[in-house]
């Protein structure tokens, strides 16, 4: 039953819960995007990286078990791929990531293990940011050249 006393199909409740979990993970991954310009600072400080990673981890661990399980990792990777404009990861991609991250091979990812993923994401964002900065002067020069051609 919903708050108004109407009965709700179980599927809708499950779908709503899944969407809430996805939204929570999406917000956690978007927090990484907001830190993109400070990725170098986070990567330079093990303490800052650990704190930030822990914050993201707690939000990705939507069921509060203290671990990121396969389903949570799948959604997390989907959101990371969306952030980078990449295709959704396949089942095999998620399985490979789980194996790579799960160093103690218990079938789930601890906060310490999760930090490796956050580090990889921040390194990727730092590379993209540096590439954007490097390309900006070239784009500015091209615009200036086009403007000068139009003045002649």
TORROGU-491858 format. One record per residue (C-alpha): residue in three letters; x, y, z. Coordinates in steps of 0.2 Angstrom, whole numbers, padded with zeros to 4 digits, always signed. Layout:
! TORROGU-491858
ALAXYZ ...
***
This chain:
! TORROGU-491858
UNK+0000+0000+0000 UNK+0006+0018-0003 UNK+0004+0033+0008 UNK-0014+0036+0002 UNK-0019+0018+0007 UNK-0019+0012-0012 UNK-0011-0005-0016 UNK+0004-0004-0026 UNK+0011-0017-0037 UNK+0026-0025-0030 UNK+0036-0022-0047 UNK+0033-0003-0045 UNK+0040-0003-0028 UNK+0055-0013-0033 UNK+0058-0002-0048 UNK+0056+0014-0037 UNK+0069+0007-0025 UNK+0081+0003-0039 UNK+0079+0020-0046 UNK+0082+0028-0029 UNK+0098+0017-0028 UNK+0103+0022-0045 UNK+0100+0041-0041 UNK+0111+0039-0025 UNK+0125+0032-0035 UNK+0123+0044-0049 UNK+0125+0058-0036 UNK+0140+0050-0029 UNK+0148+0049-0046 UNK+0144+0067-0050 UNK+0153+0072-0035 UNK+0169+0065-0043 UNK+0165+0076-0058 UNK+0164+0092-0047 UNK+0181+0088-0041 UNK+0189+0086-0058 UNK+0198+0102-0058 UNK+0206+0097-0041 UNK+0210+0079-0046 UNK+0228+0082-0045 UNK+0227+0088-0027 UNK+0217+0073-0022 UNK+0229+0061-0031 UNK+0244+0070-0023 UNK+0237+0067-0005 UNK+0234+0049+0000 UNK+0224+0056+0015 UNK+0213+0067+0004 UNK+0211+0053-0009 UNK+0206+0041+0005 UNK+0193+0053+0013 UNK+0185+0057-0004 UNK+0185+0039-0009 UNK+0177+0034+0007 UNK+0163+0047+0005 UNK+0159+0041-0013 UNK+0160+0023-0007 UNK+0147+0026+0007 UNK+0135+0033-0006 UNK+0138+0019-0018 UNK+0135+0006-0004 UNK+0117+0010-0005 UNK+0112-0005+0006 UNK+0125+0000+0019 UNK+0133-0017+0021 UNK+0151-0009+0021 UNK+0154-0017+0004 UNK+0150-0013-0014 UNK+0142-0028-0021 UNK+0140-0033-0039 UNK+0124-0024-0043 UNK+0130-0008-0035 UNK+0147-0009-0044 UNK+0137-0012-0061 UNK+0127+0004-0058 UNK+0143+0014-0052 UNK+0152+0009-0068 UNK+0137+0013-0079 UNK+0137+0031-0071 UNK+0156+0032-0073 UNK+0155+0028-0091 UNK+0140+0040-0093 UNK+0152+0053-0085 UNK+0165+0050-0098 UNK+0153+0048-0113 UNK+0157+0030-0115 UNK+0146+0015-0119 UNK+0138+0006-0104 UNK+0149-0008-0098 UNK+0144-0026-0102 UNK+0141-0039-0090 UNK+0159-0046-0094 UNK+0166-0028-0091 UNK+0158-0027-0073 UNK+0164-0045-0069 UNK+0182-0041-0074 UNK+0181-0025-0064 UNK+0175-0034-0049 UNK+0189-0047-0051 UNK+0202-0033-0052 UNK+0195-0023-0038 UNK+0191-0038-0026 UNK+0209-0041-0020 UNK+0204-0052-0006 UNK+0192-0062-0017 UNK+0177-0062-0006 UNK+0165-0057-0020 UNK+0163-0039-0014 UNK+0173-0023-0014 UNK+0178-0015+0002 UNK+0181+0003+0005 UNK+0200+0001+0003 UNK+0198-0009-0013 UNK+0186+0004-0020 UNK+0199+0018-0018 UNK+0208+0010-0033 UNK+0193+0013-0044 UNK+0191+0031-0038 UNK+0210+0034-0041 UNK+0208+0027-0059 UNK+0193+0039-0062 UNK+0202+0054-0055 UNK+0217+0050-0066 UNK+0206+0049-0081 UNK+0198+0065-0077 UNK+0215+0074-0074 UNK+0221+0068-0091 UNK+0205+0074-0099 UNK+0207+0091-0090 UNK+0225+0093-0095 UNK+0220+0089-0113 UNK+0207+0102-0113 UNK+0219+0115-0106 UNK+0232+0110-0119 UNK+0219+0111-0133 UNK+0212+0128-0128 UNK+0226+0139-0134 UNK+0226+0130-0151 UNK+0207+0133-0152 UNK+0210+0151-0147 UNK+0223+0154-0161 UNK+0212+0146-0174 UNK+0198+0158-0169 UNK+0209+0172-0170 UNK+0216+0167-0187 UNK+0198+0165-0193 UNK+0194+0182-0187 UNK+0209+0190-0195 UNK+0204+0182-0212 UNK+0187+0189-0211 UNK+0194+0207-0208 UNK+0204+0207-0224 
***
